[in-house]
Amino acid sequence: MGNSILIIEDEVSIAELERDYLEINGFKVMIENSGLKGLNNALSNKYDLIILDLMLPEIDGFEICKKIRAGCDVPILMVSARKEDIDKIRGLGLGADDYITKPFNPNELVARVKAHISRYERLTNQEQKRQQGFSIRDLSFNTESRRVFVNNKEITLTLKEYELLLLLASNPERVFSKEQLFERIWGFDNYGDIATVTVHIGKIREKLEKESAHNQYIETVWGAGYRFKL
């Protein structure tokens, strides 16, 4: 049997439809119809992807997503009948990888599941290769000692600056919003000012550009966020 999927969905008919299509495509599927049971299952077992309904009894999908993300980075696909943009923003901001609205084409769901699992496995393999360090442009990271070098000269970074730069450099050309960066680096339970992301990006740029002729590593994508430029 192939990759394992957890479906957290209180509408039995929808959960079973999702399961049937996924099993036809070679996935191993587990269904939980309550929010609390789904959360406990997600935290107790290892899955390759979680399909998470937004409106659930006992605890909603947003809270479940938040609690799962605090402990692991398994891909999460949120499902809901709500089409309001605010729900999409909140869902993705909490760490969901994708969002699909009901009613949906089951084949589209399967395609998205396959795409996210493939992407996650690719990133995981890359991360394993980077356990001791990696280089990108003229930057070198030693992830064991948490040190960064520009043209073989070490630069001094605070812990948050290091984590922020590592996240961006590990995902070159991927755009992260300020909200995503804040939540990934400072944590879901931190209620500080999101402007701290801008401040830290500015400090990182200063330190990098002081040591390198290549004077732009972190690019501002107006209206969207930041990305590490290759």
C-alpha positions in Angstrom: 0.0 0.0 0.0 1.2 3.5 -0.7 1.3 6.7 1.2 -1.0 7.1 4.3 -3.7 9.8 4.5 -5.7 10.9 7.5 -9.1 12.4 6.7 -10.7 14.5 9.5 -14.3 15.1 8.3 -17.6 15.0 10.1 -19.7 14.5 7.0 -19.5 10.7 6.6 -20.6 10.6 3.0 -17.9 13.1 2.0 -15.2 11.4 4.0 -16.1 8.0 2.4 -16.1 9.5 -1.1 -12.6 11.0 -0.5 -11.4 7.7 0.9 -12.8 5.7 -2.1 -11.1 7.9 -4.7 -7.8 7.9 -2.7 -7.8 4.2 -2.2 -8.4 3.6 -5.9 -5.2 5.6 -6.5 -3.2 3.5 -4.1 -3.4 5.5 -0.9 -3.9 4.0 2.6 -6.7 6.0 4.3 -7.9 6.5 7.8 -11.0 8.5 8.7 -11.9 10.4 11.9 -15.3 12.0 12.1 -14.7 14.2 15.2 -12.2 17.1 15.6 -10.7 15.8 18.9 -10.3 12.2 17.7 -8.8 13.5 14.5 -6.4 15.8 16.3 -5.3 13.0 18.7 -4.8 10.6 15.8 -2.8 13.2 13.8 -0.5 13.8 16.8 -0.1 10.1 17.7 0.6 8.7 14.3 2.7 9.5 11.2 0.8 10.4 8.0 2.0 11.6 4.6 -0.9 14.1 4.3 -3.9 15.2 6.3 -7.2 16.3 4.7 -8.8 18.6 7.3 -12.4 19.8 7.2 -12.8 23.4 8.5 -16.1 23.0 10.4 -15.9 20.2 12.9 -17.6 19.3 16.2 -15.7 20.0 19.4 -12.7 21.8 17.8 -12.5 23.5 14.4 -10.1 22.9 11.6 -8.2 26.1 12.3 -7.3 25.1 15.8 -6.5 21.5 14.7 -4.2 22.9 12.0 -2.5 25.2 14.5 -1.8 22.3 17.0 -0.6 19.9 14.3 1.8 22.6 12.9 3.3 23.2 16.3 4.6 19.7 16.3 5.2 18.6 12.6 5.3 19.8 9.0 3.0 17.1 7.4 1.2 18.6 4.4 -2.3 19.7 5.3 -5.1 20.2 2.8 -8.1 22.1 4.2 -11.6 21.5 3.0 -14.7 23.6 3.6 -18.0 24.8 2.2 -17.0 28.3 3.0 -15.7 30.4 0.1 -14.9 33.6 1.9 -11.4 34.8 1.4 -10.8 35.4 5.1 -11.1 31.7 5.7 -8.6 30.9 3.0 -6.2 33.5 4.4 -6.6 32.2 7.9 -6.2 28.6 6.9 -3.1 29.2 4.8 -1.7 31.6 7.5 -1.9 28.9 10.1 0.2 26.6 8.0 -2.2 24.7 5.7 -0.5 23.9 2.4 -3.7 24.1 0.3 -7.4 24.9 0.4 -10.3 23.4 -1.6 -14.0 24.3 -1.3 -17.0 22.1 -1.4 -18.4 20.8 -3.7 -15.2 19.7 -5.4 -14.2 17.2 -8.1 -12.7 14.2 -6.3 -10.2 13.8 -9.1 -8.9 17.3 -8.4 -8.6 16.4 -4.7 -6.5 13.3 -5.6 -4.3 15.4 -7.9 -3.7 18.0 -5.2 -2.9 15.2 -2.7 -0.4 13.7 -5.1 1.2 17.0 -5.8 1.7 18.0 -2.2 3.1 14.6 -1.1 5.5 14.7 -4.0 6.6 18.2 -3.1 7.0 17.3 0.6 9.1 14.2 -0.2 11.3 16.2 -2.5 11.9 18.9 0.2 12.4 16.2 2.9 15.1 14.6 0.7 16.7 17.9 0.2 16.6 18.6 3.9 18.3 15.3 4.7 21.1 16.2 2.3 21.5 19.5 4.1 21.8 18.1 7.6 25.4 19.1 8.0 25.3 22.1 5.6 24.7 23.5 2.2 25.7 26.3 0.0 23.7 28.7 -2.2 25.2 31.5 -4.3 28.2 32.6 -2.2 26.5 31.7 1.1 27.5 28.6 3.1 25.4 27.2 6.0 26.7 24.9 8.7 23.4 23.7 10.1 25.0 21.7 13.0 26.9 24.7 14.4 24.3 27.3 13.1 27.0 29.3 11.4 26.7 31.2 8.1 29.6 32.3 5.8 29.7 34.8 2.9 32.7 34.1 0.6 34.1 31.9 3.4 33.9 34.8 5.9 31.6 34.2 8.9 28.9 36.7 9.6 27.3 37.1 13.0 23.6 36.5 13.2 21.1 36.4 16.1 19.2 33.1 16.4 16.0 34.6 14.8 18.1 36.1 12.0 19.7 32.8 11.3 16.4 30.9 11.3 14.8 33.4 9.0 17.7 33.4 6.6 17.9 29.6 6.7 14.2 29.2 5.9 14.4 31.6 2.9 17.6 30.1 1.6 16.3 26.6 1.9 13.4 27.5 -0.3 14.9 29.7 -3.0 12.4 31.6 -5.3 9.5 30.7 -3.0 7.6 33.7 -1.8 6.8 33.8 2.0 4.3 36.4 3.3 5.3 38.3 6.5 2.5 36.4 8.3 4.0 33.0 7.2 7.5 34.0 8.2 6.3 35.4 11.6 4.4 32.2 12.4 7.2 29.9 11.2 10.0 31.6 13.1 8.3 33.2 16.1 5.6 30.6 16.6 1.8 30.4 16.6 1.5 31.5 20.2 3.6 34.6 19.8 1.4 37.7 19.6 4.2 40.2 18.9 4.2 42.8 16.2 4.5 41.4 12.7 6.6 44.3 11.7 9.5 42.5 13.5 9.8 40.4 10.3 10.6 43.6 8.3 13.1 44.7 10.9 14.9 41.3 10.9 15.0 41.2 7.1 16.6 44.6 7.1 19.3 43.5 9.5 20.0 40.3 7.6 20.4 42.3 4.3 22.8 44.7 6.0 25.0 42.0 7.3 25.0 40.0 4.0 25.6 43.0 1.7 28.4 44.3 3.8 30.5 41.1 2.9 29.4 40.5 -0.6 29.5 42.2 -4.0 26.3 40.4 -4.9 24.2 42.9 -3.1 20.7 41.3 -3.2 19.9 38.0 -1.6 16.4 38.6 -0.2 14.0 40.1 -2.6 10.9 42.0 -1.7 7.9 40.9 -3.7 5.5 43.9 -3.3 2.2 43.0 -1.9 3.2 39.4 -1.3 6.3 39.1 0.9 9.9 38.0 0.5 11.9 35.4 -1.4 15.5 34.3 -1.6 16.8 35.2 -5.1 18.9 32.7 -7.0 
